[in-house]
Amino acid sequence: MEGDVAIVTFDVAGDVMNTWTEEAFAGFYEVLEILEKDETIKGVIFISGKPDNFFAGANLKMIEEMNEEKEIKKTLDLLHDSFRRLTRLKYPTLAAINGHCLGGGLEFALACTARIARESKTTVIGLPECNVGLFPGGGGTQRLPRLIGYPAIDLILKGRMLPAAKAYEAGIIDRLVPADGDLLEKAKSFLQEIISGKAKLKRPEHDFSQVDAAAEQARQEVLKVTKGRELPAYMLVIKSIQEGLKVPLDEALEIEKKNFVEVALSNEAKGGINTFFIKTMTDKPKSMMTKGFVPKPLKKAAVLGFGTMGRGIAIEILRNMQVPVIIKDIPEALEPGKAFLRKIFDGMAEKKRLKVPVDDLMNLITTTSEYTDEFREVDIVVEAVFENIKVKEQVYGELCEVVRDDCVISSNTSSLPITTMSRYVKNPERFGGTHFFSPVWLMQLVEIVRGEKTSQDTIDNLLNFAALIRKRPLVCRDNPGFVVNALLFPYFLNSIKYIEEGNAIEKVDKAMTRFGMPVGPVRLTDEVGIDVLHKVFVGMGIEQMTIKSVVEAGRFGLKKSGKGFFLKDGSVDPDVIPLIAKSGPKEKTEEEIQTELLTEMVKVGKDLLDRKIVDDPRMIDVGMVWGVGFPPEKGGPMKWSDLTGLSRKLFGKNFY
């Protein structure tokens, strides 16, 4: 107490963030009882005991583990009851916000009379639940629209998180405090204004007579993004807002609660939460390093090969690390490569995605066709030359003559074994795989591959490298196709088999885009390169006649050779149809195509775990979500397999 003002500080002990746990609810109930009984209180300020976090909302682990309607209802009732009691206190309440104020944290703040926030890089305000397959279930679907009107619909559906100034402009925050200001002192002053009636709080009356039209527009916009898939979180949050804004608040909150229970029990919510957790796990690659490991300083890098992948890798090193990069290739590849880098950097600069001027980045590049003395200064080399073991042998032999013995060497190979190539590397323990995905500057994933002789220090140094170039790492042992391509082999193979059995290309692709994949398997084959798939199948001893015929006809993929399975307008090229090998007609339904393709994918994942290629199913799911675009609301193929019961059906137990 400070005079007649109560200051409530909340701090979930031992956690980085304040979240709504059972203990937090219990503590809040105790505080509410005091606030309700003390007749001397004229106002209350709620402030966080953590420097960069006000309240991050519900504890997702707690929600993920709830599998029964009564459990979720009980928690929702606790949340709503506490907020209802907060709104019914006989004096004004003020949320003093510093740092993250998200989800159930913002819903708590919305239940207060007013909100004041300190401007800082860590202060972000929003309701991001739709991003993890949920929606605001603590009153957010009702209190935010009543506060700021129709713009709340877009904020909730997109899960947008606003800096303090933008939240103030939107009408969510009532007062701003500069970054160097004293939040508590300003909150005390503001509260006194509210108590005395001097504060003018903007609480306009909103006309919701057009809510049906607004809801329908929102629904159509969502369906465009989801390609027609009616995902529960989006559909039911729109329904909650549409129905709730037509009735008094207490009734509206009951509508929200009912719909939230349905969403929280859905596989899409469980999958979305899993994707959030595996994202958090790989957001900071350094946290995946051996505890106490001190990474090697990377002051200079080299890239061998200035083709598609080499260019992309150089772009990421330059824009994120801003260190000198030597790029080696044949003379005729050097100038086109530099021109390509400048073009990409110019595009990034236009969109304000570069920290330094383009010329400064280009000045860090040294191009060469020889192994010069400069290579002795290099701390890490990424090799991205032609996928031929003889070429690799020559490259590593020459490279190891000029780099230091402690220089980390990695290969971007997608098809050759790291263990085989390590024979050509002097000190093979410093050699591992860094398999990037194309286009490198847009794709987040990198597979970090441990060969038989790769040391743990090298894996840790490559994790540090991944962190420095802002990539999301998947760590695995050496294996044909590593992880992502290993799961894609049967996916591609079976999809071609379905076409040979008389199922239309459009039908096979549509089955998987309706499941949520960004493109179907046949189009993905076309984009990856049909010739690449052919080489892989030949290497595996598989004779795939359709792929063989298509490649022999000079069709390597629309982007690669101007011809593939598809025309520029996205339709199937009729000239490719005669090249498809025919086998007995066997019509498949969309559901059969989905189930069979995904089952084969999961079986490969199980094999990778059994053979210890990966130690954790989460690594497989990281690879498929960020390497292929597996729908995030499914949580990755291994999590999806658990949620649908496929894991137990096939193997008698879950992966997670």
C-alpha positions in Angstrom: 0.0 0.0 0.0 1.1 3.5 -0.8 -1.4 5.7 0.9 -4.8 4.6 -0.4 -3.3 2.9 -3.6 -2.6 -0.8 -3.7 0.4 -1.9 -5.8 0.2 -5.6 -6.8 3.4 -7.1 -8.2 3.2 -10.5 -9.8 6.2 -12.7 -10.6 6.0 -16.4 -11.4 9.0 -17.5 -9.4 11.7 -19.4 -11.3 10.2 -18.8 -14.8 11.5 -16.4 -17.4 7.9 -15.3 -18.2 4.8 -14.8 -16.2 2.1 -17.2 -17.4 -1.2 -18.4 -16.1 -0.5 -21.6 -14.2 -2.6 -23.2 -11.5 -0.3 -21.6 -8.9 -0.7 -18.2 -10.5 -4.5 -18.5 -10.4 -4.3 -19.5 -6.7 -2.1 -16.5 -5.9 -4.3 -14.1 -7.9 -7.4 -15.4 -6.0 -5.7 -14.6 -2.7 -5.0 -11.1 -3.9 -8.5 -10.5 -5.1 -9.9 -11.5 -1.7 -7.8 -8.8 -0.1 -8.7 -6.2 -2.7 -12.4 -7.0 -2.4 -12.4 -6.7 1.4 -10.2 -3.7 2.1 -12.4 -0.7 2.3 -9.5 1.8 2.4 -8.3 1.1 -1.1 -9.1 3.8 -3.7 -7.3 2.3 -6.7 -4.9 -0.5 -7.6 -1.9 -0.8 -10.0 -0.8 -4.2 -11.4 2.9 -4.4 -12.3 5.3 -7.2 -13.2 8.3 -8.1 -11.1 10.2 -9.2 -14.2 12.2 -6.6 -16.2 11.1 -7.5 -19.7 7.8 -9.4 -19.3 4.4 -8.2 -18.1 2.4 -11.4 -18.7 2.8 -13.9 -21.6 -0.6 -15.4 -21.2 -1.7 -19.0 -20.7 0.8 -21.7 -20.1 0.7 -23.6 -23.4 2.1 -26.8 -21.8 -0.9 -26.9 -19.5 -3.3 -26.5 -22.4 -1.5 -29.1 -24.5 -1.9 -31.7 -21.7 -5.6 -31.1 -21.3 -7.6 -33.7 -23.1 -10.9 -33.6 -21.4 -13.7 -31.0 -21.8 -14.2 -30.7 -18.0 -10.5 -29.9 -17.4 -10.5 -27.0 -20.0 -13.9 -25.7 -18.6 -12.5 -25.7 -15.1 -9.5 -23.6 -16.1 -11.6 -21.3 -18.3 -14.0 -20.8 -15.4 -11.1 -19.9 -13.1 -9.8 -17.3 -15.6 -13.1 -15.8 -16.4 -14.2 -15.7 -12.8 -11.0 -13.9 -11.7 -11.4 -11.3 -14.5 -15.1 -10.8 -13.7 -14.2 -10.1 -10.0 -11.4 -7.7 -11.2 -13.9 -5.7 -13.3 -16.4 -5.5 -10.4 -14.0 -4.0 -7.9 -15.4 -0.7 -6.6 -12.4 1.4 -7.6 -10.2 1.9 -10.8 -7.6 -0.7 -11.7 -4.5 0.0 -13.9 -2.3 -2.4 -15.7 1.3 -1.0 -15.8 2.8 -2.8 -18.8 6.5 -3.5 -19.4 7.7 -6.1 -21.9 5.6 -8.8 -23.4 1.8 -8.4 -22.8 0.3 -11.2 -24.8 -2.7 -13.5 -24.9 -4.1 -14.1 -21.4 -1.8 -11.3 -20.2 -3.5 -8.8 -22.5 -6.9 -10.2 -21.6 -6.0 -9.6 -17.9 -5.0 -6.0 -18.8 -8.3 -5.5 -20.8 -10.2 -6.4 -17.7 -8.6 -3.5 -15.9 -10.0 0.1 -16.1 -7.0 1.4 -18.0 -3.6 0.5 -19.3 -0.3 2.3 -19.3 2.8 0.9 -21.1 6.5 1.7 -21.3 8.0 2.0 -24.7 10.9 -0.5 -25.3 12.1 -3.1 -27.7 10.6 -5.8 -25.5 7.2 -4.2 -25.0 4.8 -6.0 -27.5 1.1 -6.2 -27.0 -1.4 -8.6 -28.7 -3.4 -11.7 -28.8 -1.3 -14.2 -30.8 -3.3 -17.4 -30.0 -4.4 -18.0 -33.6 -0.8 -18.5 -34.5 -0.7 -21.6 -32.4 -4.0 -23.1 -33.3 -6.0 -21.5 -30.4 -7.9 -18.3 -30.0 -8.2 -15.8 -27.1 -10.2 -17.6 -24.4 -10.0 -15.2 -21.5 -12.4 -12.6 -22.9 -10.2 -11.3 -25.7 -12.7 -12.0 -28.5 -15.2 -9.8 -26.7 -13.4 -7.1 -24.7 -10.9 -6.1 -27.5 -13.6 -5.4 -30.2 -15.7 -3.5 -27.6 -12.6 -1.4 -26.9 -11.3 -0.7 -30.4 -14.0 -1.8 -32.8 -13.7 -3.8 -36.0 -9.9 -3.6 -36.3 -9.8 -6.1 -33.4 -10.9 -8.8 -35.8 -7.8 -8.5 -38.0 -5.5 -8.2 -34.9 -6.9 -11.4 -33.5 -6.9 -13.4 -36.7 -3.4 -12.5 -37.7 -2.1 -12.8 -34.1 -0.4 -9.4 -34.6 1.8 -8.2 -31.8 2.1 -4.4 -31.6 4.8 -2.2 -30.1 3.6 0.1 -27.4 3.2 3.1 -29.6 1.1 1.2 -32.2 -1.0 -0.3 -29.4 -1.6 3.3 -28.1 -2.6 4.5 -31.7 -5.0 1.5 -31.9 -6.7 2.5 -28.6 -5.5 -0.5 -26.6 -3.2 1.5 -24.4 -4.3 4.7 -22.7 -0.9 6.2 -21.8 2.7 5.8 -23.0 5.9 6.1 -20.9 9.2 6.8 -22.6 11.8 4.0 -22.5 13.8 5.8 -19.9 10.7 6.8 -17.8 9.8 5.4 -14.4 6.8 3.2 -15.2 5.5 2.9 -11.6 5.7 6.6 -10.9 3.9 7.4 -14.1 1.3 4.8 -13.3 0.7 6.3 -9.8 0.1 9.7 -11.4 -2.2 8.3 -14.0 -4.2 6.4 -11.5 -4.7 9.5 -9.4 -6.1 11.3 -12.5 -8.5 8.4 -13.0 -9.6 8.4 -9.3 -10.2 12.2 -9.4 -12.0 12.0 -12.7 -9.5 14.2 -14.6 -8.2 11.4 -16.9 -10.1 11.4 -20.2 -10.2 7.7 -21.2 -11.3 7.1 -24.8 -14.1 4.6 -24.7 -16.1 5.2 -27.9 -19.4 3.5 -28.6 -18.9 1.2 -31.6 -21.6 0.4 -34.1 -21.6 -3.4 -34.6 -24.7 -3.5 -36.9 -22.5 -4.7 -39.8 -20.8 -7.4 -37.8 -22.2 -10.2 -40.0 -20.7 -8.6 -43.1 -17.4 -8.0 -41.3 -17.3 -11.6 -40.1 -18.1 -13.0 -43.6 -15.3 -10.8 -45.1 -12.9 -12.1 -42.5 -13.9 -15.7 -43.1 -13.3 -15.4 -46.9 -9.9 -13.8 -46.3 -8.9 -16.6 -44.0 -10.0 -19.2 -46.5 -7.8 -17.6 -49.1 -4.8 -18.0 -46.9 -5.6 -21.5 -45.8 -6.5 -22.6 -49.4 -10.1 -23.4 -48.4 -9.3 -25.3 -45.2 -11.7 -24.4 -42.4 -9.2 -24.5 -39.5 -11.1 -24.6 -36.1 -9.3 -21.6 -34.4 -10.0 -19.2 -37.3 -13.6 -20.3 -37.9 -14.6 -20.4 -34.3 -12.9 -17.1 -33.3 -14.9 -15.4 -36.1 -18.1 -17.1 -34.9 -17.4 -16.0 -31.3 -16.9 -12.4 -32.3 -19.9 -12.4 -34.7 -22.3 -13.9 -32.2 -20.8 -12.3 -29.1 -21.1 -8.7 -30.3 -24.9 -9.1 -30.7 -25.5 -9.8 -27.0 -24.5 -8.4 -23.6 -20.9 -9.1 -22.4 -21.7 -11.8 -19.9 -23.6 -13.8 -22.5 -20.8 -13.1 -25.1 -18.2 -14.5 -22.7 -20.1 -17.8 -22.4 -20.2 -18.1 -26.2 -16.4 -17.6 -26.3 -15.9 -20.2 -23.6 -18.0 -22.8 -25.4 -16.1 -22.3 -28.7 -12.7 -22.2 -27.0 -13.3 -25.6 -25.4 -14.0 -27.1 -28.9 -10.8 -25.5 -30.3 -8.5 -26.5 -27.4 -9.5 -30.1 -27.8 -8.9 -30.1 -31.6 -5.9 -31.9 -33.1 -5.1 -28.6 -34.9 -4.6 -26.8 -31.5 -2.4 -29.7 -30.2 -0.4 -29.7 -33.4 0.0 -25.9 -33.4 1.2 -25.8 -29.9 3.8 -28.5 -30.7 5.0 -26.4 -33.6 5.3 -23.4 -31.2 7.4 -25.6 -28.8 9.7 -26.9 -31.5 10.1 -23.4 -33.0 11.1 -22.1 -29.5 13.6 -25.0 -29.1 15.3 -24.1 -32.4 14.9 -20.3 -32.3 18.3 -20.1 -30.5 20.7 -22.7 -31.9 23.3 -21.8 -29.3 21.0 -23.3 -26.6 21.4 -26.6 -28.4 25.2 -26.6 -28.0 27.0 -28.6 -25.3 26.6 -26.7 -22.0 29.7 -24.6 -21.3 31.1 -24.9 -24.9 32.9 -21.8 -26.1 32.5 -21.6 -29.9 35.3 -20.8 -32.3 35.3 -17.2 -33.4 34.3 -16.9 -37.1 36.0 -13.8 -38.4 36.4 -14.9 -42.0 34.5 -17.5 -44.2 34.9 -19.2 -47.5 32.3 -20.6 -49.9 33.4 -23.1 -52.6 31.1 -23.0 -55.6 29.2 -20.0 -56.8 26.1 -21.8 -58.3 22.6 -21.6 -56.9 23.4 -22.9 -53.4 26.8 -21.2 -53.1 25.3 -17.9 -53.9 22.5 -18.4 -51.3 25.0 -19.4 -48.6 27.2 -16.4 -49.3 24.2 -14.1 -49.1 23.3 -15.4 -45.6 26.9 -15.1 -44.3 27.3 -11.6 -45.6 24.0 -10.1 -44.5 23.9 -11.7 -41.1 27.6 -11.9 -40.1 29.1 -9.1 -42.1 32.5 -10.8 -42.2 34.9 -11.1 -45.2 33.9 -14.1 -47.5 36.2 -15.7 -50.1 34.2 -17.3 -52.9 36.0 -19.8 -55.2 34.7 -21.1 -58.6 35.7 -21.3 -62.2 36.4 -17.8 -63.7 33.1 -17.6 -65.8 31.0 -18.2 -62.7 32.4 -15.3 -60.7 30.9 -12.2 -62.3 27.4 -13.6 -62.8 27.5 -14.8 -59.2 28.4 -11.3 -57.9 25.7 -9.7 -60.1 23.2 -12.1 -58.6 24.2 -11.2 -55.0 23.9 -7.5 -55.7 20.5 -8.0 -57.2 19.3 -9.9 -54.1 20.9 -7.4 -51.7 19.3 -4.4 -53.6 15.9 -6.1 -53.2 16.5 -6.6 -49.5 17.7 -3.0 -49.1 14.4 -1.7 -50.8 12.5 -3.7 -48.2 14.7 -2.4 -45.4 15.9 -5.9 -44.5 19.7 -5.0 -44.5 21.6 -3.6 -41.6 24.4 -2.2 -43.7 24.6 -0.6 -47.2 24.8 -3.0 -50.2 28.2 -1.7 -51.2 29.6 -2.5 -47.8 28.5 -6.1 -48.1 29.8 -6.4 -51.7 33.2 -5.0 -50.6 33.5 -8.0 -48.1 33.6 -10.4 -51.1 36.8 -11.8 -52.6 36.2 -14.0 -55.7 39.0 -16.3 -56.9 39.6 -19.3 -59.1 42.7 -20.4 -57.1 43.4 -21.4 -53.5 45.3 -18.2 -52.5 47.1 -17.4 -49.3 44.0 -15.7 -48.0 42.5 -19.1 -47.3 44.9 -19.5 -44.4 42.9 -16.8 -42.6 39.6 -18.6 -43.0 37.8 -20.0 -39.9 35.0 -21.8 -41.7 34.5 -23.2 -45.2 31.2 -24.3 -46.7 31.6 -26.4 -49.8 28.8 -26.2 -52.4 30.4 -27.7 -55.5 29.0 -30.2 -58.1 27.5 -33.3 -56.6 30.1 -35.7 -57.7 32.3 -37.7 -55.4 35.4 -37.4 -57.6 35.0 -33.6 -57.7 34.6 -33.5 -53.9 37.8 -35.6 -53.5 39.8 -33.2 -55.6 38.3 -30.1 -53.9 39.0 -31.3 -50.3 42.5 -32.5 -51.2 43.4 -29.0 -52.6 41.5 -27.1 -49.8 43.3 -29.0 -46.9 46.6 -27.9 -48.3 45.8 -24.2 -47.8 43.5 -23.9 -44.7 44.6 -24.1 -41.1 44.2 -27.4 -39.3 41.6 -25.9 -37.0 39.4 -24.5 -39.8 35.9 -25.9 -39.7 34.9 -27.5 -43.0 31.4 -28.4 -44.0 29.6 -29.6 -47.1 26.2 -28.5 -48.4 25.8 -31.9 -50.1 22.2 -33.2 -50.3 23.0 -36.7 -51.6 26.6 -37.8 -50.8 27.6 -39.4 -47.4 29.5 -37.1 -45.0 31.4 -40.1 -43.8 32.6 -41.0 -47.3 33.7 -37.4 -48.0 35.5 -37.2 -44.7 38.2 -39.6 -46.0 39.4 -36.8 -48.2 39.6 -34.2 -45.4 42.7 -33.8 -43.3 41.6 -33.9 -39.6 38.2 -35.3 -40.5 36.9 -34.6 -37.0 36.5 -30.9 -38.0 34.3 -31.9 -41.0 30.5 -32.1 -41.0 27.4 -31.4 -43.1 25.5 -28.2 -43.5 22.6 -29.0 -45.9 20.8 -25.8 -46.8 17.4 -25.6 -48.6 16.8 -23.5 -51.7 16.4 -20.5 -51.9 18.8 -20.3 -49.0 18.0 -16.7 -48.1 14.3 -17.5 -47.8 14.4 -21.0 -46.2 15.0 -21.2 -42.5 16.2 -24.8 -42.2 19.7 -26.2 -42.2 20.5 -29.9 -41.5 23.7 -30.2 -39.5 25.0 -33.7 -40.2 27.4 -35.7 -38.0 29.6 -38.1 -39.9 31.3 -41.1 -38.2 34.4 -39.0 -37.4 32.7 -35.6 -36.8 33.6 -34.3 -33.3 31.0 -32.8 -30.9 33.1 -29.6 -31.0 32.4 -29.4 -34.7 28.7 -30.0 -34.3 28.7 -27.2 -31.6 30.7 -24.9 -33.9 28.2 -25.6 -36.7 25.3 -24.8 -34.4 27.0 -21.5 -33.5 27.4 -20.9 -37.3 23.7 -21.6 -37.8 22.9 -19.1 -35.0 25.1 -16.4 -36.6 23.4 -16.8 -40.0 20.0 -17.0 -38.4 19.1 -20.5 -39.4 16.9 -23.1 -37.7 19.0 -26.3 -37.2 18.1 -29.9 -37.3 21.0 -32.1 -36.0 21.2 -35.7 -37.4 23.7 -38.4 -38.2 24.8 -39.3 -41.6 22.1 -41.1 -43.7 21.0 -41.2 -47.3 18.9 -38.1 -47.7 19.7 -37.1 -44.1 16.2 -36.4 -42.6 14.0 -34.3 -44.9 14.9 -35.9 -48.2 14.7 -39.3 -46.6 11.1 -38.7 -45.7 10.4 -37.2 -49.1 11.7 -40.2 -51.1 8.7 -42.4 -50.5 6.4 -39.3 -50.8 7.7 -38.6 -54.3 7.9 -42.3 -55.3 4.3 -43.1 -54.3 2.9 -40.0 -55.8 4.4 -40.9 -59.2 3.0 -44.5 -58.7 -0.5 -43.1 -58.2 -0.2 -41.1 -61.5 0.9 -44.3 -63.3 -2.2 -46.0 -61.9 -4.4 -43.5 -63.6 -4.9 -40.9 -61.0 -4.7 -37.4 -62.4 -1.7 -35.3 -61.5 -4.0 -32.5 -60.4 -5.9 -35.0 -58.1 -2.7 -36.2 -56.4 -1.4 -32.7 -55.8 -4.8 -31.4 -54.6 -5.1 -34.2 -52.0 -1.9 -32.9 -50.4 -2.6 -29.2 -50.7 -6.0 -29.8 -49.1 -4.1 -31.5 -46.3 -2.2 -28.3 -45.9 1.1 -28.7 -47.9 2.1 -25.5 -49.7 2.4 -27.4 -53.0 1.5 -31.0 -54.1 4.2 -33.7 -54.4 4.3 -33.6 -58.3 4.7 -29.8 -58.3 7.4 -30.1 -55.6 9.2 -32.6 -57.8 9.0 -30.1 -60.7 10.4 -27.3 -58.4 13.2 -29.3 -56.8 14.3 -30.6 -60.2 13.0 -33.8 -61.8 16.6 -34.6 -62.8 17.7 -34.4 -59.1 15.0 -37.0 -58.2 16.1 -39.2 -61.1 19.8 -39.1 -59.8 18.6 -40.0 -56.3 16.5 -42.9 -57.5 19.4 -44.2 -59.7 21.7 -43.9 -56.6 19.3 -45.9 -54.6 19.0 -48.6 -57.3 15.3 -47.7 -58.0 14.2 -47.7 -61.7 11.4 -45.2 -61.8 10.3 -45.3 -65.5 8.1 -42.2 -65.5 10.8 -40.0 -64.0 13.4 -41.6 -66.3 11.3 -40.9 -69.4 10.6 -37.3 -68.4 14.3 -36.5 -67.7 15.4 -38.2 -71.0 12.9 -36.0 -72.8 14.9 -33.0 -71.4 12.2 -32.1 -68.8 14.2 -31.2 -65.7 11.5 -28.9 -64.2 9.9 -25.7 -65.3 12.4 -23.5 -63.5 15.4 -25.6 -64.5 14.9 -26.3 -68.2 11.7 -24.5 -69.1 9.8 -27.8 -69.2 8.6 -30.2 -66.6 5.2 -31.6 -65.5 3.6 -28.1 -65.6 3.1 -25.1 -67.8 3.8 -21.5 -66.7 0.1 -21.0 -66.0 0.2 -23.8 -63.4 -1.7 -26.3 -65.5 -0.3 -29.8 -66.3 1.6 -29.8 -69.6 -0.3 -32.1 -72.0 3.0 -33.1 -73.7 4.1 -34.8 -70.5 1.1 -37.2 -70.3 2.5 -39.7 -72.9 5.7 -40.0 -70.9 3.9 -41.4 -67.9 4.4 -45.1 -67.6 1.1 -46.9 -67.3 0.2 -49.6 -64.8 -3.1 -51.2 -64.0 -5.8 -48.6 -63.2 -6.2 -48.1 -59.5 -8.3 -45.1 -58.5 -7.6 -43.5 -55.1 -9.7 -41.2 -53.1 -8.1 -38.0 -51.8 -8.2 -39.4 -48.3 -6.5 -42.6 -49.4 -3.7 -40.6 -51.1 -3.2 -38.5 -48.0 -3.2 -41.4 -45.6 -0.9 -43.6 -47.7 1.7 -40.9 -48.5 1.8 -39.7 -44.9 2.0 -43.2 -43.5 5.1 -44.0 -45.6 6.6 -40.7 -44.4 6.0 -41.6 -40.7 7.5 -45.1 -41.3 10.7 -43.5 -42.5 10.7 -41.3 -39.4 10.3 -44.3 -37.2 13.3 -46.0 -39.0 15.4 -42.8 -38.5 14.7 -42.9 -34.7 15.3 -46.7 -34.5 18.7 -46.3 -36.2 19.6 -43.2 -34.1 19.9 -41.0 -37.1 18.0 -38.6 -34.9 17.5 -38.9 -31.2 14.3 -37.0 -30.9 11.1 -37.0 -33.0 11.1 -33.2 -32.7 14.1 -33.0 -35.0 12.1 -34.8 -37.7 9.1 -32.4 -37.2 11.4 -29.3 -37.3 12.8 -30.6 -40.6 9.4 -31.2 -42.2 7.7 -28.0 -41.0 10.6 -25.6 -41.9 12.2 -27.6 -44.8 9.1 -28.6 -46.7 6.2 -26.5 -45.3 4.4 -29.4 -43.5 1.3 -27.6 -42.2 2.2 -26.0 -38.8 -1.3 -26.8 -37.3 -0.4 -30.5 -37.7 2.7 -30.2 -35.6 4.9 -32.2 -38.0 4.4 -35.7 -39.3 5.5 -37.5 -36.1 3.2 -35.3 -33.9 0.4 -35.7 -36.5 0.8 -39.4 -36.3 0.4 -39.3 -32.5 -2.7 -37.1 -32.7 -4.5 -39.2 -35.3 -3.8 -42.5 -33.6 -1.6 -43.7 -36.4 1.5 -44.1 -34.2 -0.3 -46.5 -31.9 -1.9 -48.4 -34.8 1.4 -48.9 -36.5 3.9 -49.2 -33.6 1.8 -49.6 -30.4 3.0 -46.3 -28.9 3.3 -42.6 -29.5 6.5 -40.8 -30.6 6.0 -38.0 -28.1 
